[in-house]
Amino acid sequence: MSILELYEIFKQNPIITTDSRNCPENSLFFALKGEKFNGNHYAKDTIENGCSYAFVDEKEFADGKKIIYVENVLETLQKLANHHRKVLNTPIIGITGTNGKTTTKELIAAVLKKKYKTLYTQGNLNNHIGVPLTLLRLEEGHEIAIVEMGANHPGEIKTLVDIVEPNYGIITNVGKAHIEGFGSFEGVIKTKCELYDFLEKNGGAAFVNKGNDLLLAKTTKIEKVIEYGNGSEFSATIENNNPFLVLKWDDSTINTNLIGNYNAENIMASVAIGHSFKVDKKDIIDAIEGYIPQNNRSQFKETAHNKLIIDAYNANPTSMNAAIDNFNLIEETGKIVILGDMKELGAISEIEHQKIIDKLENCNIEKVIVVGCEFKKTKSNHAIKLENVNELIAYLDNEIIKNKLILIKGSNSMKLIECINHL
């Protein structure tokens, strides 16, 4: 089946599902495969449960009518998404980076929604499956789209930008993350900058933090570069960060619901993009002030006993250091940190975890609790070391903690959010 033939089917059935348990009317099921599942086995069930068509890449499951064989289901999904993107020709902003890309995406979306009908990546659907699913949600009425792109192996951003074909791009930053997959920090840089490579070759525009010398140097051949951050038109000073970030931009004050001075550059990225797309200044500020972080990213939560800063969705040396630096600046007594292992660091894992412990020895923090086998290997004079979140919960139930400001930071797989109800 050609992409043109598939696209005609899609226009009549514009809902895409990859979950055999979710089969709405007028939907197409794409039978994806993973290490522990094979969607081909459920194709027949999806037709019986309401899907109009199913696409499989194992011939034994095809019937040539409602269940259609294609050579590779994932590639077919990606090609369909790219074709749909080309047909609608909606302006697209592509966003990637080691840290802050989801928060920045949400801020940009909040700003642009003030003026445009905006499509943007939901949650963390930023990989080789999530990106095409996002594009296939594009409708003729959408005036602009923001597509988040993540990567943990070399070449992944190139794969995604070739599907998305963005007109604009932003790399929030490049840090030490997924080193195990990339092989080196240089591998991280090369892969993230594949977004810039696409913009350069296709006459796109880049938004870049003027304070990031590494990224600024990579944009010299891009036709149009809009700078934000220190030294640019879109710079801000931090007026307060105790715990919520307050910025002074131009002659205006921006009172945010974000925690962490590192979020200032994410905010100013959304300001620069909003201004470039002619969103009114007051609307830009209103959008930023109205944004409340979700998904355990820089969230503030006040329980019956404590105040929590929850940043437990992701962790790498760059974001961990930034979170600790910011926490150390907050003027409050009785501060505690609960940190979980930073995953996928490969050969540098031991030294990076030790660096975090060494840093904490010199911070104004009452108690340090670390969780995970990597942190357990470190040498420390003061840290309480626990194996996993279950040990952490048992510790918290035994050692009642009250009237403290607590930073909770770690990789999502450490499941630190499970301890929140015990604080």
N, C-alpha and C positions, 0 to 999 in steps of 0.2 A: 504494500500500500504506500502510495506517495504521500508526502507531507501535505500537498494540496488536497488530496482526497481526505486525509485525516482532518484537515482543517475545516472542511465542509461539515464533517460529522461533529467536530467540536463546536462550531457555530450554532448547531441545533441542540447541543448538549454541553453547555458551557461550565459545568461543574466537574472538577477533577477530584478523584479520591484515590488514595493509595492504601486505604484501610478497608479491608473486606467487611468490617463491622459497621462501616458508614457508607450506606448506599442510597443516597437521596434520588428522587426522580430527576430525570434528564442529566444523569451523571455518567462519567467515563471512568472505569477502573483501570489503573495501570499496575500490572502485577510485578512489583519490584522484588528484588531478592536481597537478602542480607546473610550474615554469617549464621543466623539462627532462624531464618524464615524464608519461605519461597511463596510469593504471592500467586504464582501460577496455579498452585493447588486449590486456591479459593475462587478462581475466576468464575466457575459455574455457579457457585453460591451467590456471587455478587449480582449476576443477571437475575437469578431467582428472587433476590432481595431488593431489586429496584433499579440497578444500573442499566443504562441503555446499551452500552457496549463494554467489553473488557478486552484489554490488549495483553497478550502473553508472548513469551519468547521461547516456549517449549511446545513444539508442534502437537504433542499428544493431548494438550489441553485445549487446542483450538477447534472450533466447529465451522469456521468459514462464514458464519452468519453474524451472530452476536459476539462471539469470542474470536478475536482476530489475531493471527500470528504476525509478529514483527521480529526482525532479527535481534534487536536489543531494546528492551522496554525502556530502560533509563535514557538511552540515547534518543529514543523516539520522543520521550517526554521533553527532553531538553531541546530538540529540534522544533517541536511544536511550539514551545514557549518562545523561542527565538523568532519563529515565523510570525507568531501573534504580535510580538513586540514590533516587528518591522511593519506589519499591516497597520497597526494603530499609530505608530510613529510618535508615541507620547514622549515628551522630554523626560529623561531619567537621570537622576543623581545616583552614582554608585558610591558606596561607602565601605571602607575596610580599615583595618588598624589593629594593633595588638590590644590596646585598652581603650575603653570609652566609646567604641563604635555604636553599641546599642543605645546608650544614653544620648549620644550625639544624634543618632538617627531619630530618636523619639523627640528630641528638642527641635530638630529641623522640621519634622512632621507637624509638631504643634504650631510652629511659626507659619509654615506654608499653608496649613489648613485655614488660617485666618483669611486667605484670599482665594485659594484654589481648591478644587476637588482633588484630594491627594490620596494616592495609594502608597502604602509603605509596608515594609516587611513586618509581619506580626511575630512577636516574641523573638525567638532566636533561629528562625527558619532561614539560615544564611549559608547553607551548604549546597552541594550539587543536586540535591533533591528540593530543598526549601526554596532556592532561588527560582527555578522554573515554576514551581507552584505559585510563587508570588507573582511572577509575570503573567501567568494564566488567569489571575484575578483582575487584570487590567480590563477596564471597560471603556467604551468610546467617550463616556462623560468625564473620565479622569483627565485632568489638565497637567498633572505632573506626578512622577513616581520617585520614591526613594527606595533603593534596593541595597540591603546590607549583604556583604560578602565576607565569609570567614574562610580560614585556611589553616591546616596543620601539617601540610606536606608541600614540597616544591611543586610549582606549576598549577596549583589549584585556583589561584586568582585569575590566571590567564584563561583557564577553562570557563570560569564564571563570567568574566568580562566578554568573552566571545559569545556567550549566550545572551547577556544583558545588553551589550553594545551601548554603554552609558554615554550621554552627551556631556556630563559633568562628573567630577570625581573628587573625593576627599579621603585622604589617609589620616586618621586621627593621630597616630604615632606608630613607632616601631620599637618593640621591646623584647625582652627575653621571655618568650613563651613558645611552647611546643617545640623546644630545641630537639627533643627526641625524634620528632618527625622531620624537622627541617635540616637537621644535621649540624647547624651552626647558626650564629646570629646573622652572619652574612646571607645565609639561606633565607632567613626571615625577611631581611631587607629586600632581597631580589624578588621574592614572591609577592610581597605587598606592593612593590613598585611596578608590578605587571599592570596595575590599574593605570599608572602614569604612562606606561608604554603604549597602552591602547589609546589614551587621550592624545598623546603625541602623534601617533600615526593617523588618527582620524579627526584631527582638528577640534578636539574637545577642550573644555576648560577645567582647570583644577583650582580648588580652594586649599590653601596651604597655610599652616601656622608659621608665621614669620620668625618666631622664636625657635623653630626646630631646624637647625642648620643642616642636618642630615637630609631631611625631606626637601628643604628649599633647594638644595644643590641638585636634587633629582628632577626638578621641574623646569630647568633652564631651557629645554627644547620644546616645552608645551606652549602652544600659540597664545593662550590666554590664561593668566594666573591671577587669582584674586587672593590677596594676603589678609590674614586676620591675626590677632594676638599682638604681643608687645611690639611697639614700633610701627604698627600699621594704623590704618584709619579705624579699624575695628579692634581697639584695645580697651582694656578695663583695669581698674585698680580694685583690689579686694579691701572692702571697708569693714567687713566682719566675717567671722567664720566660727561662730560659737553657739550652736554647732552649724546653723544654716548659713550658707554662703550669701553674702550681700556684696554686690558689685556696683561700682560707679562707672557708667559708660557715658562719655560725652557729658551732657548736663543732667543725666538721668540716673536714678538709683534703681537697681534691680534686686528685689527681695525674692530669693529663690527658696525652694523646698529641698535643695540639694545640699549634701554634706561633702566637704572635701574641696580644698583650694585647687586641686587638680581638675575640678570640673569647670573652672573658669574658662579654660581654652575650649571645652566642649560647648559652653554657652556662647562664646564669641564666634565660634564656627557657625552656629545657628543664626546669630545676628548678621554675620557677613552674607550668608546665603539668603536670609530674608530680605536684606537690603538689595542684594543683586537681583532678586525677583520682585522688587518694588512693593514689598509689603510695608505698610505704614509703620512708622517707628513705634507708635503707641501700641499697635497690635503685636509687634514683635515682643515688646516688654510684657504685655498682658499674657501672651502665650507662654513665655518663659516662667513668669511668676505663677502661672496656673498649672505648670507641669509638676506632677507628684510622682517620684520614682517608684517603680514596681519591681517584681522579680528578684528581690534580695540584692539590688544594686544600690548602694549608698542610701539605703532606707533608714529612717529614724522611727523608732517604736518605743513608746513609753508603756511599760508594764506596771503592774501593781507595786512592784518592788524596785525596778531599775529602769534606766534609760539605755536603749540599745542602738548602736550603729551597725546595721546589718549589711555586709558586703560580701556575701558568701556564695555568689554565683560563679565567680572565677577568681583565680589567683595565679600570679607569676611574680618573679622578682621585682619587676618594674611597678606593678600595681600594689604589691605588698609594701614596698618601701614608701610609696606615695601615701598609702593609707596610714601607715605608722607615723610618718612625718606630720601628716595633718592631725592625727589624733594627739600627738605630743604637743601640738600648738594650742589645743583647746584648753581654755582656762577653767579647769574644774578639778576638784580633789576627788580622790577615790576612783581612779581610773584602772580598768582591767582590760587586758586583751585576751581573746580566745582565738587562736590561729590554727588552721588546718594545713596539711601538706599542700605544697604546690606541685601539681602533677605534670608529667610529660617533659621533664627537664633533662632526662638522659644523664650523660656523663657529668654535667655541671650541678646535678641535684644536691649532692652532699655539701659542696662548698657554698651554694646559694642559700640553703637552709641554715647553715652555720652563720653566714653573714647576717641573716635576719635576727638570730639569737644574739649575736654580738651587738647589733644595733640596739636591741631592746635593753641590754645591760646599762646603756647610757641614757635611757629615756625616763621621763617622770611618770612612771607607771607603777601602781601599787602591786599588781599581781599579773604574772604571765602564765597562761595555760596554753600548751601546744598539744596538738592531736595528730597522730599518724606515725607511721614507721620511719619516715624521713626525718621528721623533727625529733623522734625518739633517739636517733643516732647522734644528735648534736651534743656538744659539751656546754653546760650552763651551770651557773652558780645558784640561780634562783627559779628557773622555769619549772613548772609542774608538767610532767610529760605523761601523756595518756595514749593508749594504743588506737582507740577508735571512738566514735560518737557515743557508743553504749557505755564505755568507761567514763566518758565526759558526763553523761547524764547521771550516772551513779555518783560521781564526785559532786555534782551540783546538788543532788538530792540530799547528800550527807553534809556538805558545807554550804549552808544557806547564805546566799549573797544578797545583800539589800543596800539600797541607796548608793548605787555605783553607776558610773558611765562605762559601758562595755562595748568594745569593738569586736565584732565577730567577722573574721575574714579567712577564707580558704577556698580551695577548689570545690566545685559543686559536688563532685563525687565523694567528698568527705562528709557530706550530709550534716553540716553543722547547724542548718536551720532546725533540725530536730531538737536542738537543745533550747530553743527560744521559750517554749512553754515551761521550762524549768528555771527561768530567770525572772 
